Amino acid sequence: MSRRSRKARLPSEPVHAGIESLSHDGRGVTRIDGKTTFIDGALPGESISFIYSGRCKKYDEGRVEEIFSPAAERVPARCAHFSLCGGCCLQHLAGDQQIAAKQQSLLDNLQRIGGVVPQALLAPLTGPLWGYRNKARLGVKFVRKKGRVLVGFREKRTPYLADIRRCEVLHPSVGERIETLAQLIQGLQARERIAQIEVAVGDNVTALVLRNLDPLSAPDQAALIGFARDTGLHLYLQPAGPDSVESLWPQNSRLTYRLPRYDLEMVFLPTDFTHVNPHINQAMIDQALALLEPQADHRVLDLFCGLGNFTLPLARRAARVTGVEGDAALVQRARDNAAANGLGNVDFHAVDLNEDVAGQRWMQTDYDRILLDPPRSGAANMMPQLAGTGAGRIVYVSCHPASLARDAAILVGEHGYRLAAAGVMDMFPHTAHVESIALFVR
């Protein structure tokens, strides 16, 4: 008998089910013989049949086979590749219902994990549902069995690239050129050595960074430059790590985005972190400042400040703003942006905020207001230190409701703050990603 047990064969016949709720990743939830089952393409309240796609000890997975009674909130998916591509998971749910589901997810996490309820619920920030995405990382793969190059996102719950021709959520300068990009790379000698394309769209130009695993030949470079000239796209190459990125065409490539309400222009590199949705970013900055209420004599601390997306608008309102970020290169661009915009009341520090920062000189200052925009892991270690600054208001911008809830429990339960308000921002329509903002008042 083989020492390696055989994987159990999945049932091949469709199974009928009623969908009870929506999971945190956008799948319908039902129970079959008492076992939780997550079903791609299903919505709460629907009667469906599904095919099993996977079985685990604690839960099973499936995909919709047939819908017998669709939910009132169901809409036709706009993208022809929606059932295959993993870039989106909620195109079949009406936009207002998507944001309602995300708002409920935020509230559930705050209460279940943090034991807190916001005193006020902020109106959701919404924007365009299509062509909104200005940042993305696209996979590239020459598939021998197909005899061609694929460009796009991964298939739903598989490591394989989805075979797509266009993308409805990407900025049209790229989303409408997916097939053209695949054909371009198909014609290169290095077609099997291009691993990914990073997309960055500014107000003035769209840039693509090609991850080339080997140096490109002169004919390949000429083909890419010709494509860039014809389309107006700016092309970069990345032969190694992030520090190896270099402009291919034009040599003087420059990406910017404007924040007109604050009379600011932000310069960034295509590999820099920027918020993917420019419409929501503008509204988010406005809401953050409205909640924070910075006054002309205030000192403000901005943590995880990046290239100054919040720091510089704050500097237009407050006496002094200190920005702190772990990426030294981003900090330098933040300093450059402050200087280019004529702001002398800001200072920046490159510090790993996962470490104890109590001994840092900038932490020895009393702050009137604090803003933080941490990564998905949150900033639990910073909560006691922030409370010690004496700040009357803290605005927390979050990309993961569970870590926000955990950190809220610390501020509210241990340091005398109350959760005055919270709400969601539709940074990623048609995905299950929940972006939110919360106000804590001492």
MITIBA-312883 format. One record per residue (C-alpha): residue number from 1; residue in three letters; x, y, z. Coordinates in steps of 0.2 Angstrom, whole numbers. Layout:
<atoms>
(atom NUM 'ALA' (X Y Z))
...
</atoms>
This chain:
<atoms>
(atom 1 'MET' (0 0 0))
(atom 2 'SER' (7 17 -5))
(atom 3 'ARG' (14 27 10))
(atom 4 'ARG' (6 43 2))
(atom 5 'SER' (-13 43 4))
(atom 6 'ARG' (-23 47 -11))
(atom 7 'LYS' (-33 63 -11))
(atom 8 'ALA' (-51 60 -10))
(atom 9 'ARG' (-61 62 -26))
(atom 10 'LEU' (-73 77 -26))
(atom 11 'PRO' (-91 73 -29))
(atom 12 'SER' (-95 77 -48))
(atom 13 'GLU' (-114 79 -46))
(atom 14 'PRO' (-121 97 -43))
(atom 15 'VAL' (-127 100 -25))
(atom 16 'HIS' (-143 111 -21))
(atom 17 'ALA' (-141 124 -7))
(atom 18 'GLY' (-148 140 0))
(atom 19 'ILE' (-135 154 3))
(atom 20 'GLU' (-135 161 20))
(atom 21 'SER' (-123 175 20))
(atom 22 'LEU' (-107 183 12))
(atom 23 'SER' (-90 178 17))
(atom 24 'HIS' (-76 191 21))
(atom 25 'ASP' (-69 186 4))
(atom 26 'GLY' (-85 188 -6))
(atom 27 'ARG' (-91 170 -7))
(atom 28 'GLY' (-108 164 -3))
(atom 29 'VAL' (-109 154 13))
(atom 30 'THR' (-120 139 16))
(atom 31 'ARG' (-119 123 27))
(atom 32 'ILE' (-120 106 19))
(atom 33 'ASP' (-123 92 32))
(atom 34 'GLY' (-117 104 46))
(atom 35 'LYS' (-101 109 37))
(atom 36 'THR' (-98 127 31))
(atom 37 'THR' (-96 128 12))
(atom 38 'PHE' (-90 143 3))
(atom 39 'ILE' (-96 145 -15))
(atom 40 'ASP' (-89 157 -28))
(atom 41 'GLY' (-102 167 -37))
(atom 42 'ALA' (-116 165 -25))
(atom 43 'LEU' (-126 178 -15))
(atom 44 'PRO' (-136 178 1))
(atom 45 'GLY' (-154 173 -1))
(atom 46 'GLU' (-151 163 -17))
(atom 47 'SER' (-156 145 -21))
(atom 48 'ILE' (-142 137 -31))
(atom 49 'SER' (-133 122 -36))
(atom 50 'PHE' (-115 121 -35))
(atom 51 'ILE' (-100 109 -40))
(atom 52 'TYR' (-87 105 -26))
(atom 53 'SER' (-70 113 -30))
(atom 54 'GLY' (-61 108 -14))
(atom 55 'ARG' (-63 100 3))
(atom 56 'CYS' (-54 103 19))
(atom 57 'LYS' (-56 97 36))
(atom 58 'LYS' (-65 112 43))
(atom 59 'TYR' (-74 118 27))
(atom 60 'ASP' (-78 115 9))
(atom 61 'GLU' (-77 125 -7))
(atom 62 'GLY' (-87 126 -23))
(atom 63 'ARG' (-93 136 -38))
(atom 64 'VAL' (-110 140 -44))
(atom 65 'GLU' (-117 128 -57))
(atom 66 'GLU' (-135 135 -58))
(atom 67 'ILE' (-145 149 -50))
(atom 68 'PHE' (-163 144 -47))
(atom 69 'SER' (-169 160 -38))
(atom 70 'PRO' (-157 175 -40))
(atom 71 'ALA' (-155 188 -26))
(atom 72 'ALA' (-163 205 -30))
(atom 73 'GLU' (-146 213 -28))
(atom 74 'ARG' (-138 202 -42))
(atom 75 'VAL' (-132 211 -57))
(atom 76 'PRO' (-124 205 -73))
(atom 77 'ALA' (-105 205 -72))
(atom 78 'ARG' (-98 218 -84))
(atom 79 'CYS' (-82 209 -87))
(atom 80 'ALA' (-82 194 -99))
(atom 81 'HIS' (-68 186 -88))
(atom 82 'PHE' (-76 188 -71))
(atom 83 'SER' (-80 170 -68))
(atom 84 'LEU' (-62 165 -71))
(atom 85 'CYS' (-51 180 -66))
(atom 86 'GLY' (-46 183 -48))
(atom 87 'GLY' (-44 201 -49))
(atom 88 'CYS' (-63 204 -44))
(atom 89 'CYS' (-75 194 -34))
(atom 90 'LEU' (-90 205 -32))
(atom 91 'GLN' (-95 211 -50))
(atom 92 'HIS' (-111 201 -48))
(atom 93 'LEU' (-117 212 -33))
(atom 94 'ALA' (-124 229 -36))
(atom 95 'GLY' (-112 243 -31))
(atom 96 'ASP' (-122 250 -17))
(atom 97 'GLN' (-124 233 -9))
(atom 98 'GLN' (-105 230 -11))
(atom 99 'ILE' (-102 245 0))
(atom 100 'ALA' (-115 240 12))
(atom 101 'ALA' (-107 223 14))
(atom 102 'LYS' (-90 231 17))
(atom 103 'GLN' (-98 243 30))
(atom 104 'GLN' (-106 228 39))
(atom 105 'SER' (-89 219 39))
(atom 106 'LEU' (-81 234 47))
(atom 107 'LEU' (-94 235 61))
(atom 108 'ASP' (-94 216 64))
(atom 109 'ASN' (-75 216 66))
(atom 110 'LEU' (-75 231 77))
(atom 111 'GLN' (-88 223 89))
(atom 112 'ARG' (-81 205 88))
(atom 113 'ILE' (-63 208 89))
(atom 114 'GLY' (-61 225 97))
(atom 115 'GLY' (-77 225 108))
(atom 116 'VAL' (-81 243 102))
(atom 117 'VAL' (-95 251 93))
(atom 118 'PRO' (-92 268 84))
(atom 119 'GLN' (-103 282 91))
(atom 120 'ALA' (-106 288 74))
(atom 121 'LEU' (-106 279 57))
(atom 122 'LEU' (-98 289 43))
(atom 123 'ALA' (-106 290 26))
(atom 124 'PRO' (-96 278 14))
(atom 125 'LEU' (-84 287 2))
(atom 126 'THR' (-88 281 -16))
(atom 127 'GLY' (-82 284 -33))
(atom 128 'PRO' (-81 277 -51))
(atom 129 'LEU' (-84 258 -51))
(atom 130 'TRP' (-75 255 -68))
(atom 131 'GLY' (-57 260 -74))
(atom 132 'TYR' (-53 267 -57))
(atom 133 'ARG' (-37 257 -53))
(atom 134 'ASN' (-21 267 -56))
(atom 135 'LYS' (-9 254 -48))
(atom 136 'ALA' (-8 235 -51))
(atom 137 'ARG' (5 221 -53))
(atom 138 'LEU' (1 210 -68))
(atom 139 'GLY' (8 193 -71))
(atom 140 'VAL' (16 188 -87))
(atom 141 'LYS' (18 170 -93))
(atom 142 'PHE' (23 162 -110))
(atom 143 'VAL' (12 146 -109))
(atom 144 'ARG' (19 133 -121))
(atom 145 'LYS' (3 123 -122))
(atom 146 'LYS' (-6 138 -128))
(atom 147 'GLY' (8 144 -138))
(atom 148 'ARG' (7 162 -133))
(atom 149 'VAL' (10 175 -119))
(atom 150 'LEU' (-4 179 -106))
(atom 151 'VAL' (-4 195 -96))
(atom 152 'GLY' (-16 198 -81))
(atom 153 'PHE' (-21 193 -64))
(atom 154 'ARG' (-22 175 -57))
(atom 155 'GLU' (-37 164 -59))
(atom 156 'LYS' (-48 163 -44))
(atom 157 'ARG' (-40 152 -31))
(atom 158 'THR' (-27 145 -43))
(atom 159 'PRO' (-8 150 -46))
(atom 160 'TYR' (-11 151 -65))
(atom 161 'LEU' (-13 167 -75))
(atom 162 'ALA' (-31 170 -81))
(atom 163 'ASP' (-32 171 -100))
(atom 164 'ILE' (-40 188 -102))
(atom 165 'ARG' (-41 201 -116))
(atom 166 'ARG' (-45 217 -106))
(atom 167 'CYS' (-48 222 -88))
(atom 168 'GLU' (-63 233 -84))
(atom 169 'VAL' (-56 240 -67))
(atom 170 'LEU' (-39 245 -73))
(atom 171 'HIS' (-36 262 -80))
(atom 172 'PRO' (-41 261 -98))
(atom 173 'SER' (-24 266 -104))
(atom 174 'VAL' (-19 248 -98))
(atom 175 'GLY' (-35 239 -95))
(atom 176 'GLU' (-40 241 -114))
(atom 177 'ARG' (-22 236 -119))
(atom 178 'ILE' (-20 219 -110))
(atom 179 'GLU' (-21 209 -127))
(atom 180 'THR' (-9 222 -135))
(atom 181 'LEU' (3 220 -121))
(atom 182 'ALA' (3 201 -123))
(atom 183 'GLN' (6 202 -141))
(atom 184 'LEU' (20 214 -138))
(atom 185 'ILE' (29 203 -126))
(atom 186 'GLN' (25 188 -138))
(atom 187 'GLY' (36 196 -151))
(atom 188 'LEU' (51 198 -140))
(atom 189 'GLN' (66 186 -139))
(atom 190 'ALA' (64 187 -120))
(atom 191 'ARG' (46 182 -120))
(atom 192 'GLU' (49 168 -108))
(atom 193 'ARG' (60 180 -97))
(atom 194 'ILE' (47 194 -93))
(atom 195 'ALA' (39 189 -76))
(atom 196 'GLN' (27 204 -72))
(atom 197 'ILE' (22 221 -77))
(atom 198 'GLU' (19 234 -63))
(atom 199 'VAL' (7 248 -68))
(atom 200 'ALA' (7 265 -61))
(atom 201 'VAL' (-4 279 -68))
(atom 202 'GLY' (-2 297 -64))
(atom 203 'ASP' (-12 313 -69))
(atom 204 'ASN' (0 316 -83))
(atom 205 'VAL' (6 299 -89))
(atom 206 'THR' (4 280 -87))
(atom 207 'ALA' (20 270 -84))
(atom 208 'LEU' (24 251 -85))
(atom 209 'VAL' (38 243 -76))
(atom 210 'LEU' (43 226 -85))
(atom 211 'ARG' (52 214 -73))
(atom 212 'ASN' (65 207 -85))
(atom 213 'LEU' (74 192 -78))
(atom 214 'ASP' (88 194 -91))
(atom 215 'PRO' (96 209 -100))
(atom 216 'LEU' (86 213 -115))
(atom 217 'SER' (93 212 -133))
(atom 218 'ALA' (95 227 -144))
(atom 219 'PRO' (80 222 -155))
(atom 220 'ASP' (69 219 -139))
(atom 221 'GLN' (73 236 -133))
(atom 222 'ALA' (70 244 -150))
(atom 223 'ALA' (53 235 -150))
(atom 224 'LEU' (48 241 -133))
(atom 225 'ILE' (54 259 -137))
(atom 226 'GLY' (44 259 -153))
(atom 227 'PHE' (28 253 -143))
(atom 228 'ALA' (31 267 -130))
(atom 229 'ARG' (32 280 -143))
(atom 230 'ASP' (17 274 -152))
(atom 231 'THR' (6 273 -137))
(atom 232 'GLY' (13 287 -126))
(atom 233 'LEU' (16 275 -112))
(atom 234 'HIS' (32 277 -102))
(atom 235 'LEU' (42 261 -100))
(atom 236 'TYR' (54 255 -86))
(atom 237 'LEU' (64 240 -84))
(atom 238 'GLN' (68 231 -68))
(atom 239 'PRO' (82 218 -70))
(atom 240 'ALA' (84 214 -52))
(atom 241 'GLY' (77 221 -35))
(atom 242 'PRO' (66 237 -34))
(atom 243 'ASP' (82 248 -33))
(atom 244 'SER' (87 242 -51))
(atom 245 'VAL' (72 250 -59))
(atom 246 'GLU' (77 262 -74))
(atom 247 'SER' (68 271 -87))
(atom 248 'LEU' (69 264 -104))
(atom 249 'TRP' (58 277 -113))
(atom 250 'PRO' (58 292 -111))
(atom 251 'GLN' (74 295 -102))
(atom 252 'ASN' (66 310 -92))
(atom 253 'SER' (50 301 -87))
(atom 254 'ARG' (41 309 -72))
(atom 255 'LEU' (25 304 -64))
(atom 256 'THR' (14 316 -53))
(atom 257 'TYR' (-3 317 -46))
(atom 258 'ARG' (-11 333 -40))
(atom 259 'LEU' (-21 337 -24))
(atom 260 'PRO' (-29 353 -31))
(atom 261 'ARG' (-39 357 -15))
(atom 262 'TYR' (-22 359 -6))
(atom 263 'ASP' (-12 366 -21))
(atom 264 'LEU' (0 352 -21))
(atom 265 'GLU' (8 342 -34))
(atom 266 'MET' (16 325 -29))
(atom 267 'VAL' (30 317 -38))
(atom 268 'PHE' (32 298 -37))
(atom 269 'LEU' (41 283 -45))
(atom 270 'PRO' (31 269 -53))
(atom 271 'THR' (36 257 -39))
(atom 272 'ASP' (32 269 -25))
(atom 273 'PHE' (17 265 -14))
(atom 274 'THR' (2 276 -19))
(atom 275 'HIS' (-17 273 -16))
(atom 276 'VAL' (-24 264 -31))
(atom 277 'ASN' (-40 274 -33))
(atom 278 'PRO' (-36 293 -36))
(atom 279 'HIS' (-55 298 -34))
(atom 280 'ILE' (-56 290 -16))
(atom 281 'ASN' (-39 296 -11))
(atom 282 'GLN' (-44 314 -14))
(atom 283 'ALA' (-60 311 -4))
(atom 284 'MET' (-51 302 9))
(atom 285 'ILE' (-38 316 12))
(atom 286 'ASP' (-53 328 14))
(atom 287 'GLN' (-62 317 26))
(atom 288 'ALA' (-46 313 37))
(atom 289 'LEU' (-43 332 39))
(atom 290 'ALA' (-61 336 43))
(atom 291 'LEU' (-61 322 56))
(atom 292 'LEU' (-44 327 63))
(atom 293 'GLU' (-48 346 64))
(atom 294 'PRO' (-30 353 63))
(atom 295 'GLN' (-29 371 69))
(atom 296 'ALA' (-16 384 64))
(atom 297 'ASP' (-6 382 80))
(atom 298 'HIS' (-7 363 81))
(atom 299 'ARG' (8 350 80))
(atom 300 'VAL' (3 335 70))
(atom 301 'LEU' (11 317 69))
(atom 302 'ASP' (9 307 53))
(atom 303 'LEU' (14 289 54))
(atom 304 'PHE' (17 277 39))
(atom 305 'CYS' (17 294 29))
(atom 306 'GLY' (24 287 13))
(atom 307 'LEU' (29 301 1))
(atom 308 'GLY' (18 313 10))
(atom 309 'ASN' (0 310 4))
(atom 310 'PHE' (-7 316 20))
(atom 311 'THR' (8 325 28))
(atom 312 'LEU' (8 339 15))
(atom 313 'PRO' (-11 343 15))
(atom 314 'LEU' (-9 343 34))
(atom 315 'ALA' (5 356 33))
(atom 316 'ARG' (-6 368 24))
(atom 317 'ARG' (-17 368 39))
(atom 318 'ALA' (-6 365 55))
(atom 319 'ALA' (9 374 62))
(atom 320 'ARG' (20 359 61))
(atom 321 'VAL' (19 341 54))
(atom 322 'THR' (31 327 57))
(atom 323 'GLY' (30 312 45))
(atom 324 'VAL' (38 295 49))
(atom 325 'GLU' (40 281 37))
(atom 326 'GLY' (50 265 37))
(atom 327 'ASP' (56 266 18))
(atom 328 'ALA' (70 278 17))
(atom 329 'ALA' (68 281 -2))
(atom 330 'LEU' (50 286 1))
(atom 331 'VAL' (55 298 15))
(atom 332 'GLN' (67 307 3))
(atom 333 'ARG' (54 309 -10))
(atom 334 'ALA' (42 316 4))
(atom 335 'ARG' (56 329 8))
(atom 336 'ASP' (58 333 -10))
(atom 337 'ASN' (39 335 -12))
(atom 338 'ALA' (38 346 3))
(atom 339 'ALA' (52 357 -4))
(atom 340 'ALA' (45 358 -22))
(atom 341 'ASN' (28 363 -15))
(atom 342 'GLY' (36 377 -4))
(atom 343 'LEU' (32 369 13))
(atom 344 'GLY' (45 373 27))
(atom 345 'ASN' (34 367 42))
(atom 346 'VAL' (37 348 39))
(atom 347 'ASP' (50 336 45))
(atom 348 'PHE' (52 318 40))
(atom 349 'HIS' (61 303 48))
(atom 350 'ALA' (65 286 41))
(atom 351 'VAL' (61 274 56))
(atom 352 'ASP' (55 256 56))
(atom 353 'LEU' (38 258 65))
(atom 354 'ASN' (37 240 70))
(atom 355 'GLU' (51 243 82))
(atom 356 'ASP' (50 252 99))
(atom 357 'VAL' (51 271 94))
(atom 358 'ALA' (49 278 112))
(atom 359 'GLY' (68 284 112))
(atom 360 'GLN' (66 293 95))
(atom 361 'ARG' (68 312 97))
(atom 362 'TRP' (52 315 87))
(atom 363 'MET' (43 305 100))
(atom 364 'GLN' (48 316 114))
(atom 365 'THR' (36 330 108))
(atom 366 'ASP' (18 333 113))
(atom 367 'TYR' (6 332 98))
(atom 368 'ASP' (-11 339 96))
(atom 369 'ARG' (-16 327 82))
(atom 370 'ILE' (-10 310 75))
(atom 371 'LEU' (-14 302 59))
(atom 372 'LEU' (-8 285 54))
(atom 373 'ASP' (-11 274 38))
(atom 374 'PRO' (-2 258 43))
(atom 375 'PRO' (0 242 32))
(atom 376 'ARG' (-12 227 33))
(atom 377 'SER' (-4 221 49))
(atom 378 'GLY' (-9 237 58))
(atom 379 'ALA' (1 246 72))
(atom 380 'ALA' (-3 238 89))
(atom 381 'ASN' (14 241 96))
(atom 382 'MET' (12 260 92))
(atom 383 'MET' (-5 262 102))
(atom 384 'PRO' (2 264 119))
(atom 385 'GLN' (15 276 113))
(atom 386 'LEU' (3 287 103))
(atom 387 'ALA' (-8 288 119))
(atom 388 'GLY' (7 294 128))
(atom 389 'THR' (9 310 116))
(atom 390 'GLY' (-7 318 123))
(atom 391 'ALA' (-15 319 106))
(atom 392 'GLY' (-34 324 108))
(atom 393 'ARG' (-38 316 91))
(atom 394 'ILE' (-31 301 82))
(atom 395 'VAL' (-37 297 64))
(atom 396 'TYR' (-33 279 59))
(atom 397 'VAL' (-34 274 40))
(atom 398 'SER' (-35 256 39))
(atom 399 'CYS' (-34 243 24))
(atom 400 'HIS' (-39 228 36))
(atom 401 'PRO' (-54 229 48))
(atom 402 'ALA' (-47 215 59))
(atom 403 'SER' (-31 224 63))
(atom 404 'LEU' (-40 241 65))
(atom 405 'ALA' (-52 232 78))
(atom 406 'ARG' (-38 225 87))
(atom 407 'ASP' (-29 242 89))
(atom 408 'ALA' (-46 250 93))
(atom 409 'ALA' (-47 239 108))
(atom 410 'ILE' (-31 245 114))
(atom 411 'LEU' (-34 263 112))
(atom 412 'VAL' (-52 262 120))
(atom 413 'GLY' (-50 249 133))
(atom 414 'GLU' (-33 254 140))
(atom 415 'HIS' (-29 272 136))
(atom 416 'GLY' (-45 282 138))
(atom 417 'TYR' (-50 285 120))
(atom 418 'ARG' (-67 283 113))
(atom 419 'LEU' (-71 277 95))
(atom 420 'ALA' (-81 293 90))
(atom 421 'ALA' (-84 288 72))
(atom 422 'ALA' (-79 275 58))
(atom 423 'GLY' (-84 272 40))
(atom 424 'VAL' (-79 263 24))
(atom 425 'MET' (-71 270 8))
(atom 426 'ASP' (-74 260 -8))
(atom 427 'MET' (-55 260 -13))
(atom 428 'PHE' (-57 244 -22))
(atom 429 'PRO' (-74 242 -30))
(atom 430 'HIS' (-79 224 -35))
(atom 431 'THR' (-66 216 -23))
(atom 432 'ALA' (-69 211 -5))
(atom 433 'HIS' (-55 223 1))
(atom 434 'VAL' (-62 234 15))
(atom 435 'GLU' (-53 251 17))
(atom 436 'SER' (-59 261 32))
(atom 437 'ILE' (-56 277 42))
(atom 438 'ALA' (-59 279 61))
(atom 439 'LEU' (-58 294 73))
(atom 440 'PHE' (-53 291 91))
(atom 441 'VAL' (-56 306 103))
(atom 442 'ARG' (-48 307 121))
</atoms>
